[in-house]
Amino acid sequence: IYVLLGVIGLPVFAGFKAGIGILFGPTGGFLFGFIICAFIVGKIMELKNEKNIFYYFLAGITGTIILYIIGITQLSLVTGIGIKKAITVGMLPFLPGDILKIIAASFIASKLKTGKWTLYFEEVQWLAEYKDEFISDLKYVWDNQLRHNSDLLLILCGSSPSFMLNNVVHSKALYNRSTHTLKLNEFSLTESREFLHPRSYREVMDAYLTVGGVPEYLKRLNKFSSMLLGICELSFKQQGFLSEEHRRIFISSFADSVHYRKIIDYLSQVKFASRSDIEKHLKIKGGGKLSDVLTDLILCGFIEKYTPYHLSNNSKLNRYCIADNYLRFYFKFIQPIQDDIEAGLFNADPSRALPRESYQKWLGYAFERFCRRHHSLIAKIIGFSAVRYKSGAYFNRSTEKNIKGFQIDLVFDRADHVFTICEIKYLQSKVGTDVIDDFEKKLNQLPDRKNKTIEKILIAAFGVTDSLIQRAYFDRIITLDDIFEI
């Protein structure tokens, strides 16, 4: 896998080099040697079930000798320096370290039979090359050696949910052999507030809407005197953590298929897209492969699928959109000026790279998504969490065609014959009476409104004006205080 990654262009070879040309250069023999060495050592290990430290050491030394024979030979032939000189520059400086590594590896392998050990495999889908053979081989090793040590903890970690679910969690090879399945989620809003204490509610929410609840992001932001300053410093300075993070995401998690990145890039250009829209953009026919890619992106929290609350999940009105807060921020504010950021144009004053009016409007849309995703929290605040309900945004073919951009932010269709309709605002000032006219226009598009009681809710993050309160139009007004203190 290491050699393959370098051949396809990832800079994993020495000196951060890559490309097939490296294989035929002076040090290419060592890369070929890695492959042959791994094969031969594997065969040696299969010859004997009971192995001691000396057997492991013998296998390691044998593989290393083969590696050096191939590597030194190519080094000598390509450079013309002769075998003696090739040994001097290509083997002797590294031989002591290699021997120490073999001794250490032999010791660890022999000790795994007894004692408390944790054996950790990172990015299993890469190790397995997205195939079943790795898991089958692991089953063999587990059944014949590792399982005899009751204190050995084996951890398989991967960032491709579909592979981990289909090939590991639900694998027949590992049936009844796993004890725990753990999905790593981001911090909740409550956990983020505790993590960022004593920041204000506004700062915590701004940070949460911008980068989500990823602990590493929040930890880095928290080092600055304000969240806004931290966002600007990490996003718009040369080699800033947030300006480079998107590359790490796709290299570490989704490097096996270009469709992952293409879907994210496409959704960054549109507010939302149907599955057929995605198929047309990718120029592929729908099927299991696309389903796996979409499932991976959804389970990783990068995109989400949402449907009008009154339709099934199989509706053709299903919409896909970017769900990850950081990626939304990146594509909106970082990517368009990436070249200027890399050139260091904002190093002196990174805050000028963020257009405040556009950012506040963007936060408003992010807050709408937050409320829809945390509908149970809103239901609890209003006081009907014990009532069965369906929730979501409302739109249909008619409104999509006739009223561009129409959408009721959040609707609760309750089993107690009540429609709870929510208008969501994340303004920097208090919400005024003009919200009433907009709300009435949306209510007129809602079907079956005469068959249920209408409860009108305004979620205004930073409060409302006295004139709006005096109108007594809304049945309940929810603020950030309500959201954080529930």
N, C-alpha and C positions, 0 to 999 in steps of 0.2 A: 504494500500500500504506500509506503514511504517513497519508493522509487516511482511508482505510478503518479503520485501527487506532483513530484518534481517534473516529470515528463510532460504533464498536461499544463504546466505553467505556474504552479504554486511555488514560491521561493523557499523551499524546505532544504535544499542542498546547502553545503558549506558556503559561507559568504553570502547567504540569501540569494543564491543563484537558482535558475530553473531552466528547463528546456531539454529536448532530446539530445542536443549537441553535447551536453555534459557527459552523457553515457560513453561517448566516443573520444572524450578528451583524456588528458593524462590521468585523472583520478576516476575515470569511468569504470575501470576494472574493479574498484572496490565496491561500486554500486552493483555490478553484476555479481560480485562475490557475496554480497549480502543475501541475494536471492538464493544462490546455490548453497551457501552456508546454512541458511534457515531450513532448506529442504533436507540436507544431509543430517543436521543435528536432530531434526524431527524424526527421521528414520531411525537414528541411533537410539533415541528415547523410546521408540516403540519396541525395541528388541528385548527389553527387560522390564518386568512389572515392578519388582522390588529394587529400588535404587538407593544408593547411599551417596554421601557427599563426593566420594572419589569418582563415582560413575558420572555424576553431573559435571565434575571438573574435567574428566576425560572427554566428554562430549563437547564441552565448551572449547577446550584446547584444539580438538580436531577441527571444529568449525572455524576457529581463528586461523589455523594453519592454511586451510583451504582459501579463506578470504585473502590472506596475504599473498599466497601464490598467484592468484588471479590478479589481484591489484598491482603487485610489484611487476608482474610480467607486462601488463598493459602500460604501466608508467614507463618502463624501460623502452618498450617498442615505440610509443608515441613520441617520447622526448629524445630518444637516442642516447640516453646518458649511461646505458649499461646496467647490468643487474646489480653489481656491487654498489654503485652510486644510488640506484633506486632503493636498495635496502636501507642505505644510510639515511636517505631523506624521507622515505615512505613507510618505514617500519620501525626502526630503532627508537625514534622519539615517542612512539605511541605504544610500544610493546609493554612496558611496565604498567601503564594504566590499564591496558586490556587484560593483563593477567590479574590485576587486583579486582577488576570488574567480574571476571570469571569466578574468582574465589568467593566474592561476595554473593554472586548469583547462585553458585553451587550451595553455599551455606544456607541461603534463604529457601531454596527449593527443597533441600533435605529437611529443614526445620518445619516446613508447612505441615508435615505429618502429625506433629504434636504442638501443643501450646496455643495461645490466643493470637490469632492473626486476622487481619482484614485485607482481603484481596480485592482491589478496586479496578474495574475496567471503565475507562472514560470513553465516551462517544462510540458505543458498541456498534452502531450502524456502520461506522467507518471501518472498524476492525473487521466486521463481517462482510464488508463490501456489498451490503444490502442483500446478502444471500443467507440461506439456512445452514450452510455447512459449518460456520463458526459455532453456532448454538449446538449442533449435533456433536461436534468435536468436544465442546465444553461439557456436554452431558457425559461423554465417555470418560473424560478426565475426572469429573465429579464422582461418577459411579465407581470408578476403579481406584481413585486415590483420595481426593479431597474430602469426600463424605465421611471417611473414617475418623476425621478430626472434628469432633462435635463443637470445638471452640473456634473453628474457622468461620469467618464471616465473609461471604462472597457478595460483592455489590456490582451490579451491572447498571451503568448510567448511559443514557442516550438522549439526544435532543430531537430525534425524529419520532414523534408519538406513534405514527402508524406502524413503523418498524418495531418499536418497543412493545406495542400492544399485540400485533399480529405474530411477531417472530420470537418474542420473549415471554410476555405475560400470558399469552394464549398458546404458547408453543407446546405441542405434544411432547417434544423432547424433554421439556422441563416440567411436565405435569407432576404436580404434588411435590415439587422440589423447591418452590419459592415460598417464603413465609410472609413477606411484606411487599406491598407496592406503594410507592410514595411519589406523588406528583407535587413538584415545587411550584407554588403560587407566589405572586407578588404580595406585598403587604396590603392589608385592607386599609381603608381610610383611618379607622381607629388606631390601628397599629402604626400607621405613618405619623399620626398626630403624636403618639407616645414617643416615637423614634425622634421626632423633630422638636419635642418639648424644649423650651417654652415658646416656640414660634406662634404667631397669631393664626387664627382660623383662616384668614384670607391667604396668608403666605403658604400655609400647609395645603390649602385647596389649589392655589396656583401651581405649586410644585407637583401635586398629585395629578392635576389635569395635563401638565406639560410632559412629565416623564413617567407617570404611573407610580406604582408602589414598589419598584425595584430597589432593594436596599442599597446596592452599590451606587446607584444614581443619587438617591437621597443623601447618602453619607457624604458624597462629594459636594453636593449643593450646600449641605449644612455647614461646611467650613467657611462660607462667606457670610458677610454681615447681613445680606438680604438674599432671599431666594432669587429675585430678579437679577441681581448682580451675578450670582452664581450661574444662572442659566446663560447669561450673556458671555461670561468669562469662559465657560466650558464649551460653548457652542460656536463662538465667532473668533476665538483666538487661534492662531496657527497651531496645529496639532492638538487642539482642544479635545478633551475626552469625548464629549457628545458629538463633535463634528466628525470623529473617526469611528464612532461606535457602530454605525450601520454596516460598515465593512466587516467588522468582527462578527456581527450577527450572521451574515450570510456565508462567511468563510467557515465558521465553526459549526453552524447548524444545518445549512441548506446548500452545501457545495455540490451535492450529487446531481442536482437537476436545475437547469436554467429556468424552468417553469416557475419555481418559487419566486425568484427575483422578478421575473416578467409580470407575474400576477400582482405583486406588491407595487411595482412601478406603474402598472396600468391603473390600479385603484388609487394611486396617489394623484393621478391626473383627472380623475372623475370623482364625484362625491360618493357614488355607489355604482354597482354594476350587477346585472343578473348573470346567472351561469352561462346562458347563451351568449351574452356580451363577452364574457371571458373566453369562451371557446372561439368566437370569431377573432378576438384579438390575438390569441395564441395560434390561430389557424390550425386547430386540432379538433377532432371529433370527441364528443363527450364519452366518458367511459370510466373504468375502474382506476386508471392511472391518474386522471384529473381529480377523481374523487379522493384518492389518497393524498394528493398534493393539497387540496383544499382542506381536508381533514387535519393534516399536519399543521397547516397555518392557523386553523381555528383552535386546535388543542394547545398550540404554543401561545395563543393569545395575540397573534399578529393580525389576524382578520376576524371578522364575525359575520354571521349570517342572521339577518333579521327579516321578519315577515309582518305584515299588518296583523294586529292582535286578533282579528276575527277570522283569519285564514289559517290553513294547516301549514306545517313545515315543508310540505311538498308543493306548495303553491308556486306557480310560475312568476308570481310577484316577489319571490324571494330576492333580497338584495344582499350583496356582499360589499363590505367596506373595511378599511383599515381600522382595527380596534386598538392596536398598541399606541399608547399616547406618545411615546418617544418618536416612533416612526412617523406619526402624523405631524409632529412638530418638525422633524427633520425635513420631510418633503416640502413642507410649507415655507420654512424660514431658512434652513441651512443649505439644502441642495441648490436652490437658485443662485446662490452667491458662493458656492463651494470654491471656485477658482480664486475669487478675491480673498477668501479665508486662508487658503493654502499659500497665497502670495503675501499674507501678513498685513493686509490693508486695514484690518480692524484691531490690530494688536494694541495700539495706543488707547483706543476707546471702543471696546467691543459692544458697548450698549447702543451705539449709533447704528449698528447693523440690524437691530430689531425694531421694525416699525410699530410703535405702540398701539395706534388705532387698529391696525390689522391684527395685532396679537390679541387685543381685548375682544375683538369680534370672534377670533378663532377660539378663545377661551369659552365664549358663549356656546358655540357648537359642542365643544368638549364637555361642558357642564350638562347639556341636554343628554348626551350619550351616557354620562355618569348617572344621571337620574333614571334613565331607562334601564341601565344595567343593574342598578341598586333599587329596583322597584319595591322590593320587600321592605327596605328601610323607609321609603316614602309612605308605604301602606301602614307601617307601624307608627309613624309620626301622626298620620291623619287619624288612625285609630280603628282600622278595619282589617288588621293583619290576620285575624282569626276567620275572616270570611274568604271563601274560595273565589278566585278571580282569574281572569286572563288580562294580560297587560302588554302594552307596546305602543309604538307609534301608529297613527292612522293615515293611510293614503290608499287610493284605489286607481283603477285605470282611468276613470272619469276625471278625477282631480289631477292625475299626472298629465293628462292631455290638455285640460282646459285651464288649470291654474298652475303655472310654472313654479316649482319649488314649494307647493302646498304640502303641509304636513302638520297634523296635530301632534305636539311633542310627546305626550304621554297620556294614554287612556287606560283606565281600569274598568273592565266590564265585569261587574260584581254579581255574584249569585244571589244577593239580597235585592236585586232589581234596581241597582243604582249605577249610573255612569259617573265615575270620578274623572273629570277632565282637567289635565294639568297644563298650564302655560309656564314655560321655564325661561327665566331671565338671569343672565350673569353680567349685569352692567356695573360700571364703576361708581355710578350714582344711583340714587333711589328711583324706583320705577314709578312713573306717573300715570295719569288717567288715560293717556292715549292707548294703553294696552287693552282697554275695554273694547274699543271698536275692532281691533284685530282679532280679539278672542271671539267676538260675536260672529264675525265672518266665518271663522273656522267652525263654530258650533253649527252653523247653517248647513254645512256639508256633511255633518255626522248623521248616519242612517239610524232609524229606529229610536230617535231621541224622544218621541212622544210616548214610547212604551216603558220608559224608565225615568226615574228621578235623576236630574242632572245636578251633580255636585261640582262646583267650580273652584279650582285650586290654583293659586299663583305661587310658584316657587321663585322668589326674588332673593338672590343670594345676599344682597346688602340692604334689604328693606325697601319700603315704599314711601311715597310722599303722604303728607297728612290729607291732601285733597282726595287721594285714592282711597284712603281709609274711610273718609267721610262719605264716599259714594256707597260704601257697604255692598259692593258688587260681588266680591269673591267670598265664598264661604270660609276659606281658610288661607292664610298667607304664611308660607314657610320660608325661613331664612337660614343662613349658615349656622346660626346659634342652635336652631332646632336640629339640623343635620348632625352637628358634632356632639350635642349634649343628650341625644336620645339614649 
